[in-house]
């Protein structure tokens, strides 16, 4: 039996720029992302979120052209990339979340950061999401940049819950 279920996905970047000498937070942002065509290809290509946990990276670059669904990765000059740590929510937990955190320490990825990309970094390569920063973030040699990406899968409003008549294996029992 096939039970139709509408599922929505939402991605959010939490960004913190901190001066490592003073400990002062210089910039903090929370930005919803655009899921790219590559995300759909990732899902429809039979890859699993476990694959994303193992093989995805967050990349930072210089271009802050607004994202489009056809983007495949960094548009400008790549400043740095990292795999960081990834956490998947527990099986059966609702809503389902995947959280990836990458810390670009002092001296890593310095410059004018205009874009952040989540990329599946194993063949076939997919750009999964991208945001453009306006204004850009200026990262100096003494700053650390912490980026946390959270992907949430949730049921859409048109999903109805309740009893499925004849839904058990015997085809009779509800």
Secondary structure, DSSP 8 states (H G I E B T S, - for coil): ------EEEEEEEEEEEEETTT--EEEEEEEE-EE-HHHHHHHHTT--HHHHHHHEEEEEES------TT--S-SS-EEEEE--EEEE--TT-SSEEEEEEEEE-TTSS-EEEEEEEEEE-SSS-EEEEEEEEEEEEEE-TTEEEEEEEEEEEEE-TT---S--TT-STTSS--
